[in-house]
Amino acid sequence: MSATPSKPAMVTHLCTGESEAKREQILTGAKAIFAAHGFEGASMSAIAREAGVSKGTLYNYFANKCDLFAAFVEKNCREKLQVLAPVQQLGLSPEKTLRALAREIVRLIISPESLMLYRIIVSEAPHFPHLATTFWQSGPKRALETLSGWIEGQVAQGTLKVDDPIFAAEQFFSLCQTRIAHRKRFNMPLENEAEEEEKVISNAVRVFLAAYGVSSSEKTTTD
């Protein structure tokens, strides 16, 4: 049995542009296999074939399937979450910012990649709980931290009144998952999806601001 490549050798191997391209090639292949077979049903041999690399090359980059899945999840979440931060930096009113965020959150949640990951995690979590931890830390946790940071800034400006920004962020994400997200996750048909999306967005913002918004009279009193 051949020895597993040492971490220093792996780090050195990944320093070139060619190696980064090969890593992306492997992750693209892994995405197709994980989407088709889930985590447990996927094999490193199948991933190597799909990626067009040898198993030896595959193991030069990833020690095992868990490491590969973790890298795939981290990459996917990092790319998908890039849409959230810029929205918060536009200097819009809280209502307009929340509306823009809600739109991005809804579309992020129901994207094919997000639905695929959700189904894999739910299916495999009882047997591989570390997969759920990896997904949580790479995706939802980072998204909540981003939103809660914006909420804290609004509290400091006096536009929102929130005692627990993380909890409030969780509530907003939950509001954005009504109606559409659950049906998509279960592959259920959804009529008038565009109308439903607008309904979810509008009501998520309305309910959130009803709970945490600062009224005109409160602003006047504070001033």
C-alpha positions in Angstrom: 0.0 0.0 0.0 1.4 3.4 -1.0 2.0 6.0 1.7 -0.3 8.9 1.9 1.4 12.1 0.7 2.6 14.3 3.5 0.9 17.7 4.0 4.0 19.7 3.3 4.4 18.0 -0.1 0.7 18.7 -0.8 1.1 22.3 0.0 4.1 22.6 -2.2 2.3 20.8 -5.0 -0.6 23.3 -4.8 1.5 26.4 -5.2 1.5 26.6 -9.0 -1.3 28.0 -11.2 -1.4 24.6 -13.0 -2.1 22.8 -9.7 -4.9 25.2 -8.8 -6.5 24.6 -12.2 -6.2 20.8 -11.6 -7.8 21.3 -8.2 -10.7 23.1 -9.7 -11.0 20.4 -12.3 -11.3 17.8 -9.5 -13.9 19.8 -7.6 -15.9 20.2 -10.8 -15.9 16.4 -11.2 -16.7 15.9 -7.6 -19.7 18.2 -7.9 -21.2 16.1 -10.6 -20.7 12.8 -8.7 -21.9 14.1 -5.4 -25.0 15.6 -7.1 -25.8 12.2 -8.8 -24.9 9.8 -5.9 -24.8 11.8 -2.7 -21.9 11.5 -0.3 -21.9 7.9 0.7 -22.7 6.7 -2.9 -19.9 8.7 -4.4 -16.5 7.0 -4.8 -13.1 8.4 -5.3 -12.7 6.3 -8.4 -15.9 7.7 -10.0 -14.8 11.3 -9.1 -11.4 10.7 -10.7 -13.0 9.4 -13.9 -15.5 12.3 -14.0 -12.7 14.8 -13.4 -10.4 13.2 -16.0 -7.6 12.5 -13.6 -5.9 9.5 -12.2 -6.7 8.3 -8.6 -3.1 9.0 -7.8 -3.5 12.6 -8.8 -6.8 12.8 -6.9 -5.1 11.6 -3.7 -2.3 14.1 -4.2 -4.8 16.9 -3.7 -7.3 15.3 -1.2 -6.4 12.7 1.4 -9.9 11.1 1.4 -13.5 11.7 0.3 -14.3 13.7 3.5 -11.5 16.2 2.7 -12.7 16.4 -0.9 -16.4 17.0 0.1 -15.3 19.6 2.7 -13.3 21.5 0.0 -16.3 21.3 -2.4 -18.7 22.6 0.2 -16.3 25.5 1.2 -15.8 26.5 -2.4 -19.5 26.4 -3.2 -20.5 28.4 -0.1 -17.8 31.0 -0.6 -18.8 31.6 -4.2 -22.5 31.8 -3.4 -22.2 34.0 -0.4 -20.3 36.7 -2.3 -23.6 38.2 -3.4 -24.6 39.2 0.2 -21.8 41.4 1.4 -22.0 44.0 -1.5 -25.7 44.6 -0.9 -25.0 45.8 2.6 -22.5 48.3 1.4 -24.7 50.3 -1.0 -25.9 52.8 1.7 -29.6 52.1 1.1 -32.3 52.4 3.7 -32.8 49.4 6.0 -36.0 48.5 4.1 -34.3 48.6 0.7 -31.3 46.8 2.0 -33.4 44.0 3.6 -35.4 43.7 0.4 -32.3 43.3 -1.7 -30.8 40.8 0.8 -34.1 38.8 0.9 -34.1 38.6 -2.9 -30.5 37.3 -2.9 -31.1 34.9 0.0 -34.2 33.4 -1.7 -32.4 32.9 -4.9 -29.3 31.5 -3.1 -31.4 29.0 -1.2 -33.2 27.6 -4.2 -30.2 27.5 -6.6 -29.6 24.0 -7.9 -26.2 23.8 -6.0 -27.8 24.8 -2.7 -30.7 22.4 -3.1 -28.2 19.6 -3.9 -26.1 20.3 -0.9 -29.1 20.6 1.4 -30.4 17.2 0.3 -27.0 15.5 0.7 -26.5 17.0 4.2 -29.9 16.0 5.4 -29.5 12.5 4.0 -26.0 11.9 5.4 -26.0 13.8 8.6 -27.1 10.9 10.8 -24.2 8.8 9.5 -21.7 11.5 8.9 -22.4 14.4 11.4 -19.1 16.1 10.5 -20.5 16.8 7.1 -23.3 18.9 8.6 -20.8 20.8 10.7 -18.6 21.5 7.6 -21.7 22.8 5.8 -22.9 24.9 8.7 -19.5 26.6 9.3 -18.9 27.2 5.6 -22.4 28.4 4.6 -25.2 29.3 7.1 -22.8 30.4 9.9 -20.9 32.8 7.6 -24.1 34.2 6.1 -25.6 34.8 9.6 -22.4 36.5 10.7 -22.5 38.8 7.7 -26.1 39.8 8.2 -25.7 40.1 12.0 -22.8 42.5 11.4 -25.0 44.7 9.3 -27.7 44.6 11.9 -25.3 45.7 14.6 -24.3 48.6 12.4 -28.0 49.6 12.0 -28.5 49.4 15.7 -25.6 51.7 16.3 -27.1 54.2 13.8 -30.5 54.0 15.5 -32.4 52.5 12.6 -33.0 49.1 14.2 -33.6 48.0 17.8 -32.2 44.5 18.3 -30.9 42.8 21.5 -29.5 39.7 19.8 -28.3 40.4 16.2 -27.4 36.7 15.5 -30.9 35.6 16.6 -32.5 38.3 14.5 -30.4 37.3 11.5 -31.6 33.7 11.9 -35.2 34.9 12.0 -34.7 36.8 8.8 -33.2 33.8 7.0 -36.1 31.7 8.2 -38.6 34.2 6.9 -36.9 34.0 3.5 -37.3 30.2 3.5 -41.1 30.2 3.6 -43.3 28.9 0.8 -40.7 28.5 -1.9 -37.7 26.9 -0.3 -39.4 23.9 1.3 -41.3 23.0 -1.9 -38.1 23.3 -4.0 -36.3 21.0 -1.5 -39.0 18.4 -1.8 -39.2 18.7 -5.7 -42.8 19.8 -5.4 -44.4 21.9 -8.2 -44.8 25.6 -7.5 -47.2 27.7 -9.6 -46.5 31.4 -10.1 -43.0 31.2 -8.7 -42.2 34.8 -9.6 -45.2 36.1 -7.7 -44.5 33.8 -4.8 -40.9 35.0 -4.6 -42.1 38.7 -4.4 -44.6 37.7 -1.7 -41.9 36.0 0.4 -39.5 38.9 0.0 -42.1 41.6 0.8 -43.4 39.8 3.9 -40.0 38.8 5.2 -39.0 42.5 5.2 -42.4 43.6 6.6 -42.4 41.2 9.5 -38.7 41.8 10.3 -39.2 45.6 10.4 -42.4 45.2 12.4 -40.3 43.4 15.1 -37.1 45.3 15.0 -37.7 48.6 13.1 -37.5 52.0 14.8 -40.7 54.1 14.3 -40.6 57.8 13.4 -41.8 58.7 16.9 -39.0 56.7 18.5 -36.4 58.4 16.2 -37.8 61.8 17.2 -37.7 60.9 20.9 -34.1 59.7 20.5 -33.0 62.8 18.7 
